[in-house]
């Protein structure tokens, strides 16, 4: 079986690794450079308890995604020869007023009901855990089992492991349309007019997933949401846990870099870094860690998160074209969901039952007019 994966970001690379490991012939078609879109720009959080803002299918998906990382990270490191820097320092989510305290207390309740580990901290305990945290904090949650990863190294690890397992990657191969026969996918057509034949097509093109002709009947809309990150040149060990607030995040790297994010902007496919975006990120970061104002600024960048109308990923078979699977629309959680998504796609291709119910994430959900309402985009 020859599988064509459209998109060479972290999702496409994870899918390629898992399929190639099953001895499936895999060709990944990337429109530009491997892993240089949302996968490159992300903060690298594996933080289900920080990312999900309510109980339900998405939170369940995130918990399973974190467990999937725990299960594969040693194997991925070994098979790729690249350490993705999967760190276990947890997350601290800070509140700065009574409204935020109430929201975090509610979050602690529903997360405990889901058997997630969460610790409630008063200001003294929060500052003891993170001495550089703002003394203005009134309450915090500590999520010790949440993780972080160096997302650029992780993407490279997936690509390296996939190549070693036999996958082929092609850069500069922009897919323009699906090739079909009798209602089944038979390959894809590139923007240079050439065709690539395949028995199965996996759509993992991030924010560009909606631009492939031949899939209009699925009723899917993928759109880009710009995020901006500031990078500071701190010293190694300046932070233990990653920090969250209602307005932003701070994510430390092993080498001392400190990433501050982020904004949620619908600006089309424009990846510009803006003064307004930088100001918002800087203010949110300084609120969490006032000493950041004394740390040298290194660089800033922007990326495009792939969103859907309900801000949930699209996972599973096309409802209109046979032999097409979707693995896209992961919004701000693509890094966290990458290992699990690769596992899910491999299970579907190999005829196994996926590790969770895919009903809330199936592509066909958007064919109902009631479900086509757009959800408001919120941070952090």
C-alpha positions in Angstrom: 0.0 0.0 0.0 1.4 3.4 -1.0 0.2 6.3 1.2 0.6 9.9 0.3 0.8 12.3 3.2 0.0 15.9 2.3 2.0 18.1 4.6 5.4 17.8 6.1 4.8 19.5 9.5 4.9 17.7 12.8 1.6 15.9 12.2 2.6 14.7 8.7 6.0 13.6 10.0 4.5 11.7 12.9 2.0 9.9 10.6 4.9 9.1 8.3 7.0 7.6 11.1 4.1 5.5 12.4 3.1 4.2 9.0 6.6 3.5 7.8 7.2 1.6 11.0 4.4 -0.7 9.9 6.2 -1.3 6.6 3.7 0.9 4.7 5.2 2.8 1.7 4.9 6.5 2.6 5.6 9.6 0.5 5.2 13.0 2.3 4.5 15.9 0.0 5.4 19.3 1.6 4.5 22.5 -0.2 7.5 24.4 1.2 10.1 23.3 3.7 9.6 20.4 6.2 8.4 21.5 9.6 8.8 25.3 9.0 5.2 26.5 9.5 3.2 26.1 12.8 5.5 23.2 13.9 8.5 25.6 13.9 6.7 28.5 15.5 5.1 26.7 18.5 6.0 26.8 22.1 6.2 23.1 22.6 3.8 22.5 25.4 2.5 19.0 26.2 0.0 20.4 28.7 -3.5 18.9 28.5 -4.6 20.6 31.8 -3.5 24.0 30.6 -4.7 23.7 27.0 -8.2 22.4 27.6 -10.6 24.8 29.2 -13.5 22.5 29.9 -14.2 18.8 30.5 -15.3 16.7 27.5 -13.9 14.9 24.5 -11.1 17.4 23.8 -9.7 17.2 27.3 -9.9 13.4 27.1 -8.1 13.5 23.8 -5.4 15.7 25.3 -4.9 13.4 28.3 -4.5 10.4 25.9 -2.1 12.5 23.8 0.2 13.2 26.8 0.2 9.4 27.6 1.0 8.7 24.0 4.1 10.9 24.3 5.2 9.1 27.5 4.9 5.8 25.6 6.9 6.7 22.5 9.5 9.3 23.4 12.3 6.9 24.3 11.7 4.9 21.1 11.5 8.0 19.0 14.8 9.3 20.5 16.5 5.9 19.8 15.1 5.5 16.2 15.8 9.1 15.2 19.1 9.8 17.0 17.6 13.1 18.1 16.7 14.1 21.7 13.4 16.1 21.5 14.1 17.5 25.1 10.9 16.1 26.6 11.0 17.7 30.0 8.9 16.9 33.1 8.8 20.2 35.0 5.1 20.6 34.9 2.9 23.7 34.6 1.9 26.4 37.0 -1.3 28.3 36.1 -1.5 31.6 37.9 -4.5 33.8 38.9 -4.2 37.5 39.5 -7.7 38.4 40.6 -10.7 36.9 42.2 -12.4 36.1 38.9 -9.4 34.2 37.7 -9.1 32.4 41.1 -12.7 31.2 40.7 -12.1 30.0 37.2 -9.0 28.0 38.3 -10.8 26.5 41.3 -13.5 25.3 38.9 -10.8 23.9 36.6 -9.2 22.0 39.5 -12.6 20.4 40.3 -13.4 19.1 36.9 -9.8 18.0 36.3 -9.8 16.0 39.5 -13.1 14.4 38.5 -11.2 13.2 35.4 -8.4 11.8 37.6 -5.9 14.4 36.5 -3.3 15.4 39.1 -3.7 19.0 40.1 -2.5 20.9 43.2 -4.0 24.1 44.6 -1.4 26.6 45.8 -1.7 29.8 47.8 0.6 32.7 46.9 3.3 31.6 49.4 3.5 28.1 48.0 3.4 29.3 44.4 6.4 31.6 45.0 8.2 28.9 46.8 7.8 26.7 43.7 8.7 29.5 41.3 10.7 32.2 43.0 10.6 34.5 39.9 6.8 34.4 39.8 5.1 37.8 40.3 4.2 38.5 43.9 0.9 39.8 42.6 -0.4 36.2 42.2 -3.4 35.4 44.4 -3.8 31.7 43.7 -2.3 29.1 41.4 -2.7 25.5 40.1 0.3 23.2 39.8 0.0 20.5 37.2 3.1 18.4 37.9 2.5 15.7 35.2 2.3 18.2 32.3 5.4 18.4 30.1 7.1 20.4 27.4 9.2 19.6 24.4 11.6 21.4 22.0 9.1 21.3 19.1 11.7 22.0 16.4 13.8 19.0 17.5 10.7 16.9 17.9 9.7 17.6 14.3 13.2 16.7 13.1 13.1 13.5 15.2 9.9 12.4 13.5 11.3 13.1 10.1 14.6 11.4 10.9 12.9 8.3 12.3 10.5 8.1 9.4 13.3 8.3 6.8 15.2 5.6 8.7 12.0 3.5 8.5 11.8 4.0 4.8 9.5 7.0 4.3 10.2 9.5 1.5 9.9 13.3 1.9 9.6 15.7 -0.9 9.9 19.5 -0.3 8.5 22.0 -2.7 5.7 19.6 -3.7 2.5 21.7 -3.3 -0.6 19.5 -3.7 -3.3 21.3 -5.8 -6.0 18.6 -6.2 -7.0 15.1 -5.5 -7.0 12.5 -8.3 -10.0 10.2 -8.1 -11.6 7.3 -10.0 -15.0 5.8 -9.1 -15.3 7.9 -5.9 -11.9 6.8 -4.6 -8.6 8.6 -4.3 -6.0 7.4 -6.7 -3.4 10.1 -6.1 -2.8 13.8 -6.1 -1.9 16.5 -8.6 0.8 19.0 -7.8 0.8 22.6 -8.8 3.4 21.9 -11.5 0.9 19.7 -13.2 2.5 16.4 -12.3 0.6 13.6 -10.6 1.7 11.3 -7.8 -0.2 8.0 -7.6 -1.1 6.5 -4.3 -3.6 4.0 -2.7 -4.4 6.3 0.3 -4.2 10.0 0.9 -3.7 11.5 4.4 -4.5 15.3 4.6 -2.2 16.8 7.1 -1.5 20.2 5.6 -2.3 22.3 8.6 -3.9 25.7 7.7 -3.5 24.8 4.0 -5.7 21.7 4.3 -8.8 23.4 2.9 -7.2 24.4 -0.4 -7.1 20.9 -2.0 -9.6 20.6 -4.9 -11.7 17.5 -4.9 -12.6 17.6 -1.2 -15.2 20.4 -1.3 -18.0 18.0 -0.6 -16.7 17.3 2.9 -17.9 20.8 4.0 -14.6 21.5 5.9 -13.1 24.9 6.5 -9.5 25.2 7.7 -8.3 28.7 8.4 -5.1 30.2 9.8 -4.9 31.9 13.2 -1.7 33.8 13.7 0.3 33.5 16.9 3.4 35.5 17.9 6.2 34.5 20.2 9.0 36.5 21.8 12.3 34.8 22.7 14.5 36.0 25.6 18.1 35.0 26.2 17.8 33.9 29.9 20.1 31.5 31.8 19.5 27.7 32.0 17.3 26.8 35.0 15.7 30.2 35.5 12.3 28.6 35.5 11.2 25.1 36.5 7.5 24.8 35.4 6.1 26.4 32.3 3.9 29.3 33.4 0.3 30.0 32.3 -2.1 32.9 32.9 -5.3 34.0 31.3 -3.3 36.2 29.0 -0.1 34.4 28.2 2.5 31.7 28.7 6.2 31.4 29.5 8.1 28.3 28.3 11.7 27.7 29.3 14.2 25.8 27.1 17.1 23.7 28.4 19.6 26.1 26.8 18.2 29.1 28.7 16.0 30.5 26.1 12.6 31.7 27.4 9.6 31.8 25.1 6.7 34.1 25.7 3.4 33.8 23.9 0.9 34.3 22.5 -1.8 36.1 20.5 -4.7 34.8 18.5 -5.2 36.8 15.3 -7.2 36.1 12.2 -4.9 37.8 9.7 -5.1 35.4 6.7 -1.8 33.8 5.7 0.2 36.8 6.9 3.0 35.7 9.2 4.2 39.2 10.1 5.4 40.0 13.6 3.5 43.2 14.7 4.1 45.8 17.3 0.7 45.3 18.7 1.2 41.5 19.0 4.6 42.0 20.6 3.2 44.5 23.1 0.5 42.1 24.2 2.8 39.2 24.6 5.4 41.2 26.5 2.8 42.6 28.9 1.4 39.2 29.6 4.9 37.7 30.1 6.0 40.5 32.4 2.8 40.1 34.5 3.8 36.5 35.1 7.5 37.2 35.7 8.4 40.9 36.4 12.2 40.2 36.2 11.7 39.4 32.5 12.1 43.2 31.8 15.8 42.8 32.7 16.5 39.7 30.5 17.9 40.3 27.0 15.5 40.0 24.1 16.7 37.7 21.4 14.1 37.4 18.6 10.4 37.2 17.7 8.5 35.1 15.2 5.0 34.3 14.1 3.2 31.2 12.9 -0.2 30.1 11.6 -2.2 27.7 13.7 -4.6 25.5 11.6 -8.1 26.1 13.0 -11.5 24.7 12.2 -15.0 26.1 12.8 -15.3 24.4 16.2 -11.5 24.7 17.0 -11.3 20.9 17.3 -9.0 18.7 15.1 -10.4 16.7 12.2 -9.4 13.0 12.5 -10.8 10.2 10.3 -12.0 9.3 6.9 -13.5 11.7 4.3 -17.3 11.3 4.2 -17.4 11.7 0.4 -14.1 10.3 -1.0 -12.9 6.8 -0.2 -9.3 6.3 0.7 -8.8 9.8 2.2 -8.0 10.4 5.8 -7.8 13.7 7.6 -5.3 14.5 10.3 -5.5 18.3 10.5 -7.0 21.3 12.2 -5.1 20.8 15.5 -5.2 24.6 16.2 -2.8 25.4 19.1 -2.4 21.8 20.2 -0.6 20.2 17.2 2.7 19.5 19.1 0.8 17.9 22.0 -1.5 15.8 19.7 1.2 14.7 17.3 2.1 11.4 18.8 -1.5 10.3 19.3 -2.5 11.5 15.8 0.2 9.3 14.3 -1.0 6.4 16.3 -4.7 7.0 15.3 -3.9 7.2 11.6 -1.7 4.1 11.7 -4.6 2.2 13.5 -7.1 3.3 10.8 -4.8 2.4 8.0 -3.9 -1.0 9.5 -7.6 -1.8 10.3 -7.2 -1.6 14.1 -9.5 0.2 16.5 -8.1 3.6 17.5 -7.4 4.2 21.2 -10.4 6.5 21.6 -13.8 7.3 20.2 -13.3 9.6 17.1 -16.9 10.6 16.8 -16.4 14.2 18.1 -13.5 14.7 15.7 -14.8 13.1 12.5 -14.8 15.1 9.3 -18.5 14.5 8.7 -19.5 16.6 11.7 -19.4 19.8 9.6 -22.0 18.6 7.1 -24.7 19.5 9.6 -25.7 23.3 9.4 -26.1 23.4 13.1 -22.5 22.5 13.6 -21.1 25.1 11.2 -21.3 27.9 13.8 -18.0 29.6 14.5 -16.6 29.6 17.9 -14.9 32.6 19.5 -11.1 32.3 19.6 -9.7 32.8 23.1 -6.2 32.7 24.8 -3.8 32.0 26.2 
